[in-house]
């Protein structure tokens, strides 16, 4: 796994799914990063488009969780909500 310079500055939470994919709540950069198993580079899974407001944007993603059907839940600190 390779971290971008800004990715390590705001990491709030990390979770690994049952396939070995790593998800990181990057709070400072307002996004969820995803690294498939054995990948050397991650990609933006959600957010990264600015600071909240629109439904596709995240505002300080703080926590991550999966349900039994592999839906990813994102807890947003500043929007006081949970997204699926």
One Martini backbone bead per residue (centre of mass of N, CA, C, O) as a GRO file, in nm:
protein
   84
    1UNK     BB    1   0.097   0.035   0.021
    2UNK     BB    2   0.025   0.377  -0.078
    3UNK     BB    3   0.072   0.697   0.043
    4UNK     BB    4  -0.030   0.992   0.038
    5UNK     BB    5   0.058   1.279   0.179
    6UNK     BB    6  -0.253   1.355   0.271
    7UNK     BB    7  -0.369   1.078   0.392
    8UNK     BB    8  -0.215   1.092   0.689
    9UNK     BB    9  -0.361   1.363   0.819
   10UNK     BB   10  -0.693   1.235   0.849
   11UNK     BB   11  -0.711   0.970   0.990
   12UNK     BB   12  -0.989   0.803   1.162
   13UNK     BB   13  -1.056   0.521   1.001
   14UNK     BB   14  -1.035   0.153   0.984
   15UNK     BB   15  -1.133  -0.108   0.743
   16UNK     BB   16  -1.194  -0.463   0.680
   17UNK     BB   17  -1.301  -0.677   0.466
   18UNK     BB   18  -1.360  -1.014   0.368
   19UNK     BB   19  -1.157  -0.951   0.103
   20UNK     BB   20  -0.925  -0.730   0.207
   21UNK     BB   21  -1.038  -0.453   0.197
   22UNK     BB   22  -0.940  -0.119   0.241
   23UNK     BB   23  -1.078   0.134   0.461
   24UNK     BB   24  -1.059   0.501   0.474
   25UNK     BB   25  -1.110   0.768   0.689
   26UNK     BB   26  -1.055   1.092   0.546
   27UNK     BB   27  -1.124   1.369   0.712
   28UNK     BB   28  -0.952   1.605   0.593
   29UNK     BB   29  -1.035   1.509   0.274
   30UNK     BB   30  -1.336   1.411   0.249
   31UNK     BB   31  -1.293   1.076   0.246
   32UNK     BB   32  -1.291   0.748   0.092
   33UNK     BB   33  -1.064   0.496   0.099
   34UNK     BB   34  -0.944   0.231  -0.137
   35UNK     BB   35  -0.790  -0.106  -0.091
   36UNK     BB   36  -0.721  -0.360  -0.251
   37UNK     BB   37  -0.601  -0.647  -0.243
   38UNK     BB   38  -0.265  -0.607  -0.329
   39UNK     BB   39  -0.254  -0.310  -0.357
   40UNK     BB   40  -0.060   0.000  -0.428
   41UNK     BB   41  -0.334   0.166  -0.486
   42UNK     BB   42  -0.566   0.394  -0.424
   43UNK     BB   43  -0.912   0.503  -0.399
   44UNK     BB   44  -1.195   0.681  -0.437
   45UNK     BB   45  -1.511   0.594  -0.294
   46UNK     BB   46  -1.576   0.875  -0.138
   47UNK     BB   47  -1.583   1.185  -0.206
   48UNK     BB   48  -1.355   1.462  -0.255
   49UNK     BB   49  -1.564   1.734  -0.338
   50UNK     BB   50  -1.563   1.872  -0.059
   51UNK     BB   51  -1.780   2.045   0.197
   52UNK     BB   52  -2.044   1.931   0.162
   53UNK     BB   53  -2.417   1.937   0.098
   54UNK     BB   54  -2.399   1.721  -0.100
   55UNK     BB   55  -2.474   1.385  -0.139
   56UNK     BB   56  -2.165   1.314  -0.253
   57UNK     BB   57  -2.062   1.441   0.006
   58UNK     BB   58  -1.826   1.490   0.269
   59UNK     BB   59  -1.817   1.567   0.638
   60UNK     BB   60  -1.617   1.424   0.827
   61UNK     BB   61  -1.523   1.128   0.822
   62UNK     BB   62  -1.517   0.891   1.114
   63UNK     BB   63  -1.676   0.617   1.035
   64UNK     BB   64  -1.684   0.249   0.991
   65UNK     BB   65  -1.916   0.000   0.841
   66UNK     BB   66  -2.050  -0.331   0.817
   67UNK     BB   67  -2.269  -0.543   0.693
   68UNK     BB   68  -2.380  -0.862   0.590
   69UNK     BB   69  -2.405  -0.721   0.277
   70UNK     BB   70  -2.159  -0.505   0.239
   71UNK     BB   71  -2.241  -0.243   0.355
   72UNK     BB   72  -2.135   0.088   0.376
   73UNK     BB   73  -2.080   0.285   0.664
   74UNK     BB   74  -2.094   0.645   0.728
   75UNK     BB   75  -1.962   0.860   0.965
   76UNK     BB   76  -2.053   1.199   1.031
   77UNK     BB   77  -1.955   1.449   1.228
   78UNK     BB   78  -2.073   1.734   1.106
   79UNK     BB   79  -2.359   1.604   0.991
   80UNK     BB   80  -2.489   1.403   1.186
   81UNK     BB   81  -2.445   1.115   1.021
   82UNK     BB   82  -2.551   0.831   0.815
   83UNK     BB   83  -2.414   0.638   0.549
   84UNK     BB   84  -2.457   0.401   0.257
   0.00000   0.00000   0.00000
